[in-house]
Amino acid sequence: MAFKALVVDKDDEGKTSAAIKTISEADLPEGNVTVAVEYSTVNYKDGLCIGPGGGLVRNYPHVPGIDLAGTVESSDDDRYVPGDKVVLTGWRVGEAYWGGYSQKARVNADWLVHLPEGLTTKQAMAVGTAGFTSMLSVMALEAHGLKPDNGPVLITGAAGGVGSVATAILANLGYEVAGVTGRPETADYLKSLGVTQIVPRDEINEAIKKPLEKEMWAGCIDAVGGEMLARLLGQMKYGGSVASVGLAGGAALPATVIPFLLRGVNILGIDSVMQPYEKRVEAWHRIAKDLPMEKLEDMIVPAGLSDLPQLGKDILKGQIKGRVVVDIQQG
């Protein structure tokens, strides 16, 4: 049976192009579970893979989409049976392997997680890798002692996917949340998610002047890196931790070791791609419990397959707010 997918191809001159094409199950890669994909989403990596590849795509033609949620159609693995609702994030799906921008996907059973009770496939993709990363960050900060009465938690890139979900979760758990943004027009949106203090990006996105500043933040989830991360390290409270999830501001860290030595500050690296199964299950169940679904709904920007080429460009320019949810069956 034929179905639609966003297929990225590369010509002899090395130029890539993305288009909606009709393919069949015979075109799908090897795998032991076939999923009827209902929803996907758009991440920064998706923008790279839809466009020039960013060094992530190994072979062409290629179907991007690092996230997917849908219903199992067939399975050669006893853990999954037809009708099961499943979610997939990470494992380099959508990069090295064909991903979720297809109305059907054939994948490895080890990459899947059963959808927690209370979450729909649409909600799962409103969460996606960004929200999954947010929950992993909250869990890591909690494991290192973060509690609501410790003080405010800073979220950089607060209006983005990771920041939006992290804000909603932390506010729901009783934390005071400060949000960094370079887009003043997102202030009302951030306040609706639970931000109580807006921090203009220009106030913190500059090289450190001194290694330690006033202790301000009990914890931080940082999607920016670069000079901003270096600066906020000197503003962390004693024993505070930063969950590092991204590098929108650069991979370099022009900092000193002083915050680590004199204040016991921690940087916690958060990887969502290769997380083991047990940690994935824990995170998804925490999402179902701790993320207020009404706030999640307010983050959603709906889209279809045909919108993906433009959305890929938009996210690379930082022009997407909240969580894009792609109705894959819409075409």
N, C-alpha and C positions, 0 to 999 in steps of 0.2 A: 504493500500500500504506500502510495506517495504522500509526502508531507513537506512542510516548509522549514527552511533553516536559513540563518544568516551565514553566508559562506564568504570568507576572505580568501582571496587568491593573489598570487604574485606573478607578474609577467617577466619576460626574459630580461628586461632592463632593471628588475628589482623593485618596480613600483607595485604597491598593493592596492586592491580595490575590494569593497564590501558590497554585497548585493543579496537580496532575498532570492533563494533558488528552491526548486522542487527536487527533493532527493528521495531515496528509498531506504529501507532497512538494510539492503545489501551494501549501501554506502557507509553505514555506521562502522566504527572501529570494533575491535574485539572487546568482549566483556561478558560477565555472567548474569547481569540484570539489565532488563530493558525498562525504561521509565517513560511514561507519557508525561512530558514536561508541561506543567500548567503555568508556572511563573518563574521568572528570573529577575535579576536586578542589574544595576550598572555600578561598577567599581572603577577605580583609577586604572587597575590592570586591564580591565575590559576595554577602556579607552585606548590603551597602548596596543592591545591585540586587534582591535577593530581597525586601527590605523597602521602605522609602520611596523608594529610588532614589538618594538621596544626591547628586542633581544629575547623575548619570552617565548615566541612561537618557533617551534622546531621545523615543522613541515607544512607545506601548503598543497592543496586547499585546506583550509582550517575553519572550524566552527568555534568561535569564542564563547564566553559566558562562564565565569568562574563559580557561579552559584546556580542551583536549580532546586525546585521543589515540585513534586508531582506524585503520580500514582504508579506503582509497579504493574507493568503489563505481563512480564514473564520473568522467571528467575530459575537459575540452575543452582542457587544457594539456598540452603534450608532456612536461613535467617529471614528470608523475605519471600512473600507469596503474593500472587496477583491481588490487587486491591489495597495493599499496604500504602500508606502515605509516608513519603520519605523526603529527606532534605540532604543536600550535598553542598559542602563548601570545602575549598582547599584541595590538597593533594595534587596541585598543578593542573587540575581539570580546567579547561578553557585556555590554558597556556600550552603545555606540552601535549595535552590530550583534548579531544573534542569536548565541548562544554554544553552549556544550557541554552544557547540561542538556537534551539532546534525543537520542533514539536515532539520529537522522540530522541532519547539518548540511551546509548548502551555503555554501561560503566561497570567498574569492579565493585562487588558487594562490600568490600572492606572500606570503601569510601563513604558509604551511606550511613545515615542515622534515621531511626524511626521518628516520625514527627511526634513531639510530646502531645499528650491529650490537652485540649484547649487551644491549640494553635492550628490555624488553617494554613494551607500552602501559600496563600496570598500574604498572610501575616509573616510567615517564615521568610519570605523574600523581602518584605519590608524590613526585616531584621538583617538577613543576608550576612555576608562576611563581615561587613562593617559592624553590625550589631553583635554578632558572635564575638568579634574582637573586643568590643566594648565590655561584654560580660566577662570575658577572660581577664580583662584589665581590672575590673572591679573585684573579681575573685582573688587576683594576685595582690592587690592593695589590701584587701581584708586579711589575707594570709600573713601580711607583714604589719598587721596591727591597726589598720585604719578603722576608725569608728566614728559615728556621726558627731560625738562630742569632742573629737580631736580638733575640729576647726574646719574651715572651708576647703573644698576640693576645686582645683583649677582644671578646666577643660580647654585645651587649645584647639583651634579649628572647630569651634563649638557648633557652627551651623552645618557642618558636613555630616556625612553618614555616621562615622564613629562618634563624633561629638554629640549629635542629636540623641542617639540611643543612650549613650553614657549619661547624658544629662537627665533624661527621663528616668533611667534606672536609679541613679544616685538620689535624685529628688524624692522619688517614691520610697527609698529606704531611709529618708530622714536627714540626708546630708544637705549642707549649705553649699550651693554650686556657683562658682564664678566662671563665666564663659568668655574666652578670648575670640574676637572676631574683627576682621578688617572690613566688614560690610555692615555699616550702621543700620541699613534697612532691615536687617534680620533681628533687631533687638526685640521687637514684639513677639516674633516667632520663638526666640530663645526663652523669653520670660514665660511664654505659654508652656514650655517644656519643664520649667522649674528653675531657670537661672535667676538668681537674686542679685547678682552683680555683673555688669557688663564691663569687660576690660578691653579697651581699644587696642588693636594689634600694635599700633605704633608705639604704645607705651612700654611694650615688653620686647618688641622685635628689634633689638639693637645689641651691639657687642657689650659684654660686661665691662663695667667701669671699675668695679671692685669685686673680689671673689665672694664676699658675703654681704647681703643686704638685710633689711628687716625681715624677720621670720613672719611669713604670711600664709603659706599653704600647708595644710596637713597632708595633702596628697595631690597628685596630678595625673591626668591622662593626656599624653602629648602626641599629637599626630604631625607635628611640624619639624622637630629636630633643629639642627643648625644653631644659629645665634639665639633663637628664642629659648631652646632647651638649655643652652649654656647659661642664659640670664636667669631663668626661673630656678635653676639648681641652687643659686645663691639666695633665693627667696623661700626655700622650703623650711618648714619647722624642723626642730630637732627630731631625728629619727624618721622623718617623712620619706615617702617613696614616690617616684615618678614611674608610671607605666608608659614605656616608650613603644608606640605603635606605628609611627610613620616618619617620613622625611620630606614632607612637602616644602620645607624651607631649606633643605640641603642635608647631605649625609655627614658633613664635617661637624665636629663638636669642639668649638674653640673655647674650651672651659679650663678650669684648674681643678686639682684634686681637693682643694680646701673644703668645699661643702661635705665631701665624704669623710674627711679626717676630723673636722671640728664639729660637725653636726650629725654625723652618722647617716647622711642622706643615702638613699638607695636608688639606682636605676634598674627597673625590672623590664627585661626584654620580653615582648609579647609577640609570639608567632602563632598565627591561626592556621597556617597551611598544613603543618605536619603534626598537629596535636593528636595524641592517642585517643582511641575510641572512648575510653572511660571518661576522660576529661571533656570530650565533646558532648556526651550524654548528660553529664553534670551541668555543663554550661547551658544546653538547650532547655533543660528542666528549670534552671534558675531563670532563664529568660521568660518562660511561660508563667513563672510565679511572680517575678519581681518587676517586669516591664509592664507598665499600665497600657493596656491595649487601646484605650481611647486616645492617648497621646501618640501611640504608634500610628493610628489612623490619620492623625493630623499631619504626620510627616510625609505621607505617601503622595508621590507624583506619578499618575498612571501613564503607561506608554504601551506601544505594541512593537512587534518585530520591525516594522518599517521605520520606526523612529530611531532605531539603534545607531545607524551611521552618524546622524547628527548628535545624538547623545554622547557618543564616544568622543567627539570633538569637544563638546561642552564640558565634560568632566575633566578633560586635560587642561582646560582653561580656568578651572575652578568656578564654573558658572552653574553648578547644580546645588540646590539646597534640599536638605532632607533626604528621603529615600525614594528613588525611582523604582517602581514595581512594573515589570514588563509582563504583560499578558501574552504568553507565547502562542497560545491558541488563536489569538486575535489576528495574527499575521500582519 
